[in-house]
Amino acid sequence: MSSRDQFTSKIGFILAAAGSAIGLGAIWKFPYMAGTNGGSVFILLFILCTFFIGLPVLIAEFMIGRRGQKDAVTSFKEQAPGKPWYLIGWGGMIIAGLILSFYSVVGGWILSYLGRSITFQLNNGGNDTNYADLFGSIISSPFEAVLVQGLFLLLTIAIVSGGIKGGIEKASTWMMPLLFIFFIVLVVRSLTLDGAMEGVKFMFVPDWSYLNAETFLKALGQAFFSLSVGIAVMITYASYLSKTEKIGNSAINVASMNIIISLLAGLVIFPAVFALGYTPDQGPGLVFIILPAVFQQLPLGGLFLTIFFILLLFATVTSSISMLEIVVAIAIGDKPEKRKKIAWIGGFIIFIFGIPSALSFGILSDVQILDRSIFDFVDFMTNSVGMPIGALLISIFAGYYYTKDISRKELASSSLMFNIWYILIRYVSPIAILLIFIQGILPLF
């Protein structure tokens, strides 16, 4: 039996894993991707791709981590001795650290908005705020951009320093329920607006003209990346899970929660956007520019906007702690007493690496790599290159390196569920991942 720290309950693990998946991808990226790709058809494809392409890889990561009961590098070394599969763990750690370096920049923007909202500097009842200019001033200010990035990482480090039970599980078990509660409050408010049903129709009444290869690939990418697979984060979390727990059901719960939160985010944003005369195809600025302007027109809009940014912060933090955890887990190995020290050192290094991304909309805005800002370049290399490669290798490892008997024993599910997973992880997921990878790197050519 491993002496490593473990989640105290199945629900604690599910909430932590769901928190890792439910981040900016679900609340920030999903609404603007749906908004620019026809709404309902994109959402339908997203749900199907989540269950039939993303979920098998998530189960594979749970399987590898729970079976290994070690950090991602050691787990691969012990399960495939003498083979280079352990490089997946090292690659995942590097990619996760790089993602967190720019993810913390966006987390800092959320802190800036939340701080302004709480202090009544954001949406104070007037109608003269230019949110495009406000957003531009926040991301271009060197001092503020770096300061709030650092504050966000401090919060992340503090949670990870507390360990699995006292830090990550504890934070997830109160953040995630509050996330759902806050979302329900905002959904009710949004749906009670005059004209809100137009937003609901946009989400759930299909416009089949958007049913094409481009929409499918975008929905596939959203489904895949929103589950946090490909960087061994879920391998790390599953390594803290008791071997008596059934990973198949846990993975389905995580995927379902991710879909539910994504849909709730849409039900907050789209009914309000349509009711107040805006269009949904606003791109990445939907949350930071359009949504505040929408709330500005509502009674008690400042309160509801504050609630929204609180839940957005919760979702972002639960994802960021998983990315720092894989770094910490690999670095401390079998010496848990080093956790706090490594968490602070790792967090500081990630902060330093993230400073160029934080400054890439201000004093470093003229610096371009492959015609991208520093922020966009790091995003591209991790999400379009690193994550697909990692996920492809993980699916190959689970689908082909594991024997069928090992996989059947680890999944410990019905024959039907196992057979479906086995076909998907061997044949469907790898092809889909290759499509995502090709789509991602095509702009380079």
N, C-alpha and C positions, 0 to 999 in steps of 0.2 A: 504493500500500500504506500502510495506517495505521501511524503510529509509536507507537501506543498499546501499552501492556503487553498481553501475551496469555498465555493458558494454554499451558503447554508441551506438553500432550498431551490427547488426547480423553478419556482416563480421568480426568485431573485436572479437566477441565470437568464431566464427568458426576458425579464425586464432590462437587464444589462445588455444582452445581445440585441434586443429590439432598440434600445437606446443608441447602440452603435450604428444600427442601420438607419434609424429615424433621425436624420440630421438636416443639414441644409438641402440635401437632395430631395427630401420629401416636402419640406415647407417652402423653400426658396426656389429650387430648380424645377420641381414638378409643376407648380402652377404656371410658370412662364413657358415651360415646354408644352404643356397642354394648351395654353393660350395661343401659342404661335403655330400649333399643328392641328387645329380643328376641334379641340376639346374632346368630345365623346369617343370618337374613333381612336384617338391616341390613348385615351384612358382604358378603353377595352383591350387594346393591344398590349398596353403596359401590364394589366392584370394577368393576361394570358402568358406573357413572357416571364413575369415574375414566378409564376407557379411551374411552368414547364421548362424554363431555361435557367433562371437564377436560383431557384430552390434546390435543384439537384447539386449545384456547386456548393451552396450553403450547407447542405447535408454532408457533403464530402469533407468540408472543413471541420464540421462538428465531429465527424467520424475520426479524422486524423488526430485532432486535438484530444478528444476524450480517450482514445486508445493509447496515445502517447503519455498523457499526464505530465508533460514537460513543456518547456518553451518550444517555440516553433522549430528552431534550429536543432536542438537536442532530440526533439520528437522524431524528426525525419532521420537523423543519424542513427537512432536506435531501431527505427522501423525498417530502414533500408541501409544497413551497415555496409560501408565500403562504396556506396553509391553517392553521386553528387546531388541527390534530391534535397539535401539540407540547404543548398543554395536558395531554395524557395523561401526558407525562413529568413536568411540574411537579406534577400531581395525585398521581402515583405517589410522587414524592419526599416530599410532605407526608404522605400516608397512611402510607408506610413509616416515616417518622420518628415519627409518632404511635403506630403499632403498637409500635415499639421502645420508646417511652416507658413503656408499661405491660407489654410483654413482658419488659423488663428487671426489672420488679418481681417477676414470677414466677421469672425467672432468679435473682434474689436469694433468694427462698424456697428454691430448690434448693440454693444455696450454704449457706444456714443449716442445712438438713437434712444436707447432706454434711459440713459442719464438725462438727456434733454427732455424726454417725456415726463419723467418723474419730477423734474425741477420746473415743469411748465414752460420750457423753452421750445417745446415741440407741440404743435397743435393746441394752442392756448385759447382756441375759440375764434380766432380771426381767420380771414380768408386771403391773407396777403402773403403767406409763406410760399416761396418758390422752392419746392422740394428738390428739383433738379439741381439748382444752385447750391442748396444746403448739402446734398449728397456729394456734389463736386468739391465743396470746400472741406468736407470731412476727410475724404480719401486723398486729397492733395496736400493736406497740412502735415508736414513731416513730424512735428512734435506730437500732434494728436494721434496720427496713424500708428506711430511706434508705441506711444504710451498705452493706448487701449489694446493693442496687440499684446503687449507685455502683461497687462492686467488680466486679459483673458487667459493667457498661459499660466499665470499665477494661480488662478482658480482651478485650472486643470491639474496643475502639479499638486496642489493641496489635496485634491480628492485622490489622486493616484498614490500619493504618499501614505494614505491611510490603509492601503492594502485592498484585498478583495472584499472581505467581509466589512471592515470598518470604513472603507472608502468608496469603492466602485459600487458594490451591492447596495450599501446604505444610501448613496446618492441616487442611484437608479430607482430604488423602491419608493422614494417619495417624489422624485422629479417626474417619472413617467405617469403615475396616476394624476398628478397636478396638470401635466400636459394634456391629458384627455379631458379633464374637468374644464380647463381654460378654453380648450377648443370647442367644447359643447356650448359654453356660454357665448362664444363669438359666433358660432354657427347659428344659434337661435336669434341673435341680434341681426345677423346678416339676412337671414331668411324672412324676417319680419318687415323688411324694407319694401316699399312700393316698387314693383317692377323686378323684384328679386327672382321671380320664376324664370325670367329670361336667362339668367345665369345658370339656373338648375337645368334648363333645357340644353344649354350649351354643353353641359357636362354629361348629360344622360340621353339625349335624343341624337342618334347618330346622323352625321352628315357624311354619307358614304363617298363623297367626292374626295375626301382625304384618305381613303383607303388605297394606299400605294406603297411602293417599296421604301420611299424616303421616310414616310411616317412610321412604317414598321421598324426600320433600323433605328430611328430616334427613340421609339418606345422600348425597343430591345435594349439599347444603351442605358436608358433611364432605369429600367427594371433591374438590369445587371448591377449597375453601380450603386443603386440605392440600398442594396443589401450588404454593402461593405465586404464583398468577397474579392479575392484576388491578392490580398496583402497579408494574409495569415492572421488577421485580427481575430476572426472567428475561431481559428485553430487555437489561438492563445486563450480566448475565453473558455472554450470547450475543455481545455486542459485542466481547468479548475472545477470541472463538473464530475460528480460521482459517477462511477461506471454502472450504477444501478439505474440511472435515468435513461429514458428512451429519447434518443436524439431526433428521430423522425418527427414525432409530435411537437417537440420544441422548435424545430426548424419551421414547421408549418405555422405555428403560433407567431414566430418572429416575422415571417413573410406576410402573414395576414395583418398583423399590427402595423406593419409598414404601409400596406395598401390602405388600411383604414385611416391612418394619419394623413396620408397623401390626399385621400378623398375629402377628409375634413378640412384640410388646407384649401382645397378647391372650393368647398362650400362656404368657407369664410370669405374668400377673395372674389370669386366670380359673381355671385348674386349682388354683392355690394358694388362691384365694378359696373355691371350692367344697370343696376338700379339708379346709379348716379351719373350715367351718361358717358362712361369711359369705354374703351375697347380693351379686350383681353390680350391682344397681341403686342404687349409692351416690352417683352423680353426681360433680361435680368433686372431692369429697373422697376419691375412690377411691385416688389415688396418695399423697396427703399424710396421710391419716388411716387408711384401711383397710389399705393395703399395708404400712405399718410394723407395724401390729398383727399382720398375717399373718406377716411375717418374724420377729417376736418369738417366735413359737411354734416356729420351726424350729431345728434344730441348726446352728450357725454362721450364724444368721440375721443377726447384725450385719454379717458379712462380705458376705453376699449383698445386703443392703440398701445397703451402701456401694457395691458394684459397680453396683447399679441407679441410684443417684443420680449416679454418675460418668457413666454412659452417657446419663442424662437431661440432664446438664450439657452433654455433648458435642453432643447433638442440638439443644439450645437455643442453644448458641454458634454452630453452623454456620448456623442460621437468622438469628441476630441480625447476623452479619457481612454477610449479603446485604442486610439492611435498611439498615445504615449505609453500605454500599458504593454504593447508588444515590444517596444524599445526597452522598457524597464525589465520585462520578464526575461528577455534574452541576455541582457547585461548582468543581471544578478544571478542567473543560473540557479544553483541550489543553495544560495546564501541570502535568504530573505531578510536578514538583518541589514543588508545594504540597500533595501528598497528606498528609503527616504533620500539617502545620499544620491543614488543613481537617478531618482525621479527629478531632483533639483538640477543635477548636472545635465541630464538629457534634455530637460525642459529649457535650460539656459542655452544649450547648443542649438536647439530648434528655434529658439527666439532669435539668435544671431543669424541663422540661415534665413529666417523669415523677414528680416529687416529690408533687404532689397525688394521683396514683394510688396511690403508695406509702403515703400517709397516709390513704387513703379507708376503711381498715378500722380506723383508730384515731381520732386527734384530729379528722379530717375526716369521720367516719362519719355525722354528721348532715347533711352537705351532699348534697343530692339534685338531680339534673338529669333532668327527665322521669322522675321516680320511680326513678332509678338512682343508684348511687354514682358518684363521679368515675371510678373504674376501669372500672365496667361501662358508663358512658356513652361513654368513649373507645373501648372495645371495640366497642360497638354502632355508633358512627358510622363506624368504620374497616371492620369486618367485615361489617356488614349494609347499609351505605350506600356507602362509598367504594370498596371492592373490587369489588362487583358492577357499579357504574357504570364503573369502569376496565376491567374485563374485557369488558363489553358493547361499549365503544368500541373496544377492541383487536380483538375478533372482527369488528366491522363494518369496521374499517380493513383487516384482512387479507383478509376475505371479499369486500369490495365495492370498496374503493379500489384495492387491488392488481389489476392485470389478471390474467387466468388464466395468461397466458404468464409473467409475473413470478413468480407463486406456484409454477408448475410448475418453473421454473428454480431457484428458491431451495430448494424441498423436495427436488429431485433424487432422486426415489424412483420406484418402479414406478408404472405408470398406475393400477393398482388402488388402491394406497395413497393416491395423490394424489386420485383421484376420491372415495374415502371421506372423506378429510379435507375436501375442498372442499364436499361436501354437509353435513357436520357443522358446519363453521365458519360456513356461510352460513345454515343453517336450524335445526339442532338446538341448538347451544350458545347462540345468542342467546335462544331461547325459554326454555331451562333457566335461564339467568342471570336473566331477567326473573322467573321463578318464585321463584328464591332471593331476589331483591330484594323482591318483594311479600311473601313469607313473613317476611322480616326486618323490614319496616316496619309490618306489620299490627298489632303490639302498640301502636303509636302512636295507633291509631284506636279 
